[in-house]
Amino acid sequence: MDVLLPGSLAEALEMKAARPEALPISGGTDVMVELNFDRHRPEAIVDLTRVPELREHGPHDGRYFLGAGVTYARIMREMSSALALRQASRTVGSPQIRNRGTVGGNLGTASPAGDALTVLVAHDAEVVCVAAGGRDRALPWDAFLRGVKRTALAPDELILGTRWTPVRDPGSFSKVGTRNAMVISVARLCLQLDEETRGIRAFAEAVSAAASPIDDVRGSAAYRRHAVRVLAARALRWALAERRVPSGGPGGTS
């Protein structure tokens, strides 16, 4: 197996163009499991941990940009305005996993187990893909994610990051699992309020009706549908309660 070590985005894209079969890796929290169990053995990998452009995040042209290489630990520390994403990041694995894992990894893996994907969907985010020669394109999340572990990423492309339009209203993330930590979720929900597009009558029932859960060893489809209904109602109560708290928090100042 060849290991490619680019030091910049331009270099990484050149390597990907020359070796389109190379598997991108950043945190490696999913990829290394596949390698260790010999479920996947790529001819080459592109280690993106040294690419600074993928570690950027912040407001840009009225939207918020999150680089594909920003770790969950950094999201928790640095993205104070993104409450739902911080809550989702806190539920990911262990501290060691949060120090390595990235939202870009969730996008690239395209697994239903990716907690951060729920938040991106709630924010109607788009995914920015780039290739050598200055070619880039932005895809809506539902165009990028084509199914379980399937994406629209071309062989010569890398995920630069994701972006969405921030809203001032509160949001929240919650999930149900077989235990409190280090577990794949049975059901999860992200709620984002938006004054401009509110419409929350019978919200919990509508969310439950829209769910398409499966039966597996962790829970039945009926249980999952019920859990999503409970999570939706709970998330809405949390979000509305937060709107009533001054920005300085309990006892604080606006």
C-alpha positions as CSV (number, residue, x, y, z in Angstrom):
1,M,0.0,0.0,0.0
2,D,1.3,3.4,-1.0
3,V,0.9,6.3,1.5
4,L,0.7,9.8,0.0
5,L,1.6,12.7,2.3
6,P,0.5,16.1,0.8
7,G,1.4,19.3,2.6
8,S,-1.2,21.5,0.9
9,L,-4.5,21.3,-0.8
10,A,-3.0,21.8,-4.2
11,E,-0.6,19.0,-3.7
12,A,-3.3,16.7,-2.4
13,L,-5.5,17.4,-5.4
14,E,-2.6,16.7,-7.8
15,M,-2.0,13.4,-6.0
16,K,-5.7,12.5,-6.2
17,A,-5.7,13.3,-9.9
18,A,-2.7,11.1,-10.5
19,R,-4.0,8.3,-8.3
20,P,-7.8,8.5,-8.3
21,E,-8.0,5.1,-6.6
22,A,-6.2,6.5,-3.5
23,L,-8.4,6.5,-0.4
24,P,-8.5,9.9,1.5
25,I,-7.9,9.6,5.2
26,S,-7.9,12.3,7.9
27,G,-9.0,11.1,11.3
28,G,-9.1,7.5,10.2
29,T,-11.6,6.5,12.8
30,D,-13.7,4.6,10.3
31,V,-11.0,3.8,7.7
32,M,-8.6,2.2,10.2
33,V,-11.3,-0.1,11.4
34,E,-11.8,-1.4,7.9
35,L,-8.1,-1.8,7.4
36,N,-7.5,-3.5,10.8
37,F,-10.2,-6.1,10.1
38,D,-9.0,-6.5,6.5
39,R,-12.4,-5.6,5.1
40,H,-10.8,-3.1,2.7
41,R,-7.2,-2.9,1.3
42,P,-6.8,0.1,-1.0
43,E,-3.8,0.3,-3.3
44,A,-3.0,3.8,-1.8
45,I,-4.2,6.3,0.8
46,V,-3.9,10.0,0.8
47,D,-3.2,11.3,4.3
48,L,-4.8,14.7,4.6
49,T,-3.8,15.6,8.2
50,R,-1.1,18.0,7.0
51,V,-3.4,20.0,4.7
52,P,-4.1,23.3,6.5
53,E,-6.9,24.4,4.1
54,L,-9.1,21.5,5.4
55,R,-8.8,22.7,9.0
56,E,-10.4,26.1,8.4
57,H,-13.9,27.2,9.6
58,G,-15.8,30.4,10.1
59,P,-18.3,32.8,8.4
60,H,-17.8,33.5,4.7
61,D,-20.1,35.4,2.3
62,G,-23.1,35.2,4.7
63,R,-22.7,31.4,5.2
64,Y,-20.7,29.3,7.7
65,F,-18.0,27.1,6.3
66,L,-16.7,24.0,8.1
67,G,-13.5,22.5,6.7
68,A,-13.5,18.7,6.2
69,G,-10.5,18.3,8.5
70,V,-11.9,20.2,11.5
71,T,-12.2,17.7,14.4
72,Y,-15.1,17.2,16.7
73,A,-12.9,18.3,19.6
74,R,-12.3,21.7,17.9
75,I,-16.0,22.0,17.1
76,M,-16.8,21.7,20.8
77,R,-14.1,24.2,21.7
78,E,-14.4,26.8,19.0
79,M,-17.9,26.8,17.5
80,S,-19.9,28.4,20.3
81,S,-22.7,29.5,18.1
82,A,-23.4,26.1,16.6
83,L,-25.1,24.5,19.6
84,A,-26.6,21.5,17.8
85,L,-23.3,20.6,16.1
86,R,-21.5,20.9,19.4
87,Q,-24.0,18.6,21.1
88,A,-23.6,16.1,18.3
89,S,-19.9,16.3,18.5
90,R,-20.0,15.6,22.2
91,T,-21.8,12.3,21.6
92,V,-19.2,11.0,19.1
93,G,-17.1,8.1,20.5
94,S,-14.5,8.8,23.2
95,P,-12.2,11.8,23.7
96,Q,-9.6,10.1,21.6
97,I,-12.1,9.6,18.7
98,R,-13.3,13.3,19.0
99,N,-9.7,14.5,18.8
100,R,-9.2,12.7,15.5
101,G,-12.7,12.3,13.9
102,T,-14.1,14.9,11.5
103,V,-17.4,15.9,9.9
104,G,-15.6,15.4,6.5
105,G,-15.1,11.8,7.5
106,N,-18.8,11.4,8.2
107,L,-19.5,12.8,4.8
108,G,-17.0,10.6,3.0
109,T,-18.1,7.4,4.8
110,A,-21.8,8.3,4.2
111,S,-22.8,5.9,6.9
112,P,-26.2,6.3,8.6
113,A,-24.2,6.1,11.9
114,G,-22.6,9.5,11.2
115,D,-24.1,11.7,13.9
116,A,-23.0,15.0,12.3
117,L,-24.9,14.2,9.2
118,T,-28.2,14.8,11.0
119,V,-27.1,18.3,11.9
120,L,-26.1,19.1,8.3
121,V,-29.5,17.9,7.1
122,A,-31.3,20.1,9.6
123,H,-29.3,23.1,8.3
124,D,-29.9,22.2,4.7
125,A,-26.1,22.3,4.2
126,E,-24.2,21.8,1.0
127,V,-21.0,19.9,0.4
128,V,-18.1,21.6,-1.4
129,C,-16.0,19.2,-3.6
130,V,-12.7,20.3,-5.2
131,A,-10.4,18.8,-7.9
132,A,-7.1,19.7,-9.5
133,G,-7.0,22.6,-11.9
134,G,-9.3,24.8,-9.8
135,R,-12.4,22.9,-10.4
136,D,-15.0,23.0,-7.6
137,R,-18.7,22.4,-7.1
138,A,-21.2,22.6,-4.3
139,L,-23.8,19.9,-3.9
140,P,-26.9,20.0,-1.7
141,W,-26.5,17.4,1.1
142,D,-29.2,15.2,-0.5
143,A,-27.4,15.2,-3.9
144,F,-24.0,14.4,-2.3
145,L,-25.3,11.6,-0.1
146,R,-26.7,9.0,-2.6
147,G,-27.4,6.2,-0.2
148,V,-25.7,4.0,2.5
149,K,-22.0,4.5,2.1
150,R,-22.5,6.0,-1.4
151,T,-21.7,9.6,-2.4
152,A,-21.5,11.7,-5.5
153,L,-17.8,12.4,-5.0
154,A,-15.8,11.9,-8.2
155,P,-12.7,9.7,-8.2
156,D,-10.4,12.8,-8.6
157,E,-12.2,15.0,-6.0
158,L,-11.8,15.7,-2.4
159,I,-14.3,17.1,0.1
160,L,-13.2,20.6,1.0
161,G,-15.9,21.1,3.6
162,T,-19.5,21.9,4.1
163,R,-21.4,25.2,4.4
164,W,-24.8,26.4,5.5
165,T,-26.7,29.6,6.2
166,P,-26.6,30.4,9.9
167,V,-29.9,31.2,11.7
168,R,-30.2,33.1,15.0
169,D,-32.8,30.8,16.5
170,P,-31.7,27.9,18.8
171,G,-31.4,24.3,17.9
172,S,-30.5,21.0,19.6
173,F,-29.3,17.5,18.9
174,S,-30.3,14.3,20.7
175,K,-30.1,10.6,20.2
176,V,-31.1,7.3,21.7
177,G,-28.6,4.4,22.1
178,T,-28.3,1.2,24.0
179,R,-26.0,3.0,26.5
180,N,-24.9,6.5,27.2
181,A,-21.5,6.6,25.4
182,M,-19.4,4.8,22.8
183,V,-22.4,3.5,21.0
184,I,-24.0,3.6,17.6
185,S,-27.3,5.5,17.9
186,V,-30.6,3.7,17.6
187,A,-32.3,6.9,16.6
188,R,-31.3,10.6,16.6
189,L,-32.8,14.0,15.8
190,C,-31.6,17.5,15.2
191,L,-34.0,20.4,15.6
192,Q,-33.2,23.9,14.2
193,L,-35.7,26.6,14.8
194,D,-35.9,29.4,12.1
195,E,-38.2,32.4,12.5
196,E,-38.3,32.8,8.7
197,T,-39.7,29.3,8.0
198,R,-41.5,28.3,11.1
199,G,-44.2,25.7,10.9
200,I,-44.2,23.4,13.9
201,R,-47.8,22.3,14.4
202,A,-48.0,18.6,15.3
203,F,-44.2,18.7,14.9
204,A,-43.4,15.4,16.7
205,E,-46.1,13.4,14.8
206,A,-44.9,14.8,11.5
207,V,-41.3,13.9,12.3
208,S,-42.3,10.4,13.3
209,A,-44.4,9.9,10.2
210,A,-41.5,11.1,8.0
211,A,-39.1,8.5,9.5
212,S,-38.2,5.3,7.6
213,P,-36.6,3.2,10.3
214,I,-35.4,-0.4,10.1
215,D,-35.6,-3.5,12.3
216,D,-32.3,-4.7,13.6
217,V,-30.7,-6.1,16.7
218,R,-30.5,-2.7,18.4
219,G,-34.2,-1.9,18.1
220,S,-37.4,-2.4,16.1
221,A,-38.7,0.0,13.5
222,A,-41.7,0.6,15.7
223,Y,-39.5,1.5,18.7
224,R,-37.3,3.8,16.5
225,R,-40.4,5.6,15.2
226,H,-41.6,6.1,18.8
227,A,-38.2,7.2,19.9
228,V,-38.0,9.8,17.1
229,R,-41.4,11.1,18.1
230,V,-40.2,11.5,21.7
231,L,-36.9,13.1,20.7
232,A,-38.7,15.6,18.4
233,A,-41.1,16.7,21.2
234,R,-38.2,16.9,23.7
235,A,-36.0,18.8,21.3
236,L,-38.7,21.4,20.6
237,R,-39.2,21.9,24.3
238,W,-35.5,22.4,24.8
239,A,-35.2,24.9,21.9
240,L,-38.2,26.9,23.0
241,A,-36.9,27.0,26.6
242,E,-33.5,28.2,25.4
243,R,-35.2,31.0,23.4
244,R,-36.6,32.3,26.7
245,V,-33.2,32.4,28.4
246,P,-31.2,35.6,28.0
247,S,-28.0,35.2,26.0
248,G,-25.9,35.6,29.1
249,G,-27.5,32.4,30.5
250,P,-29.4,32.0,33.8
251,G,-28.6,35.1,35.9
252,G,-26.7,36.6,33.0
253,T,-27.3,39.7,30.8
254,S,-28.4,39.9,27.3
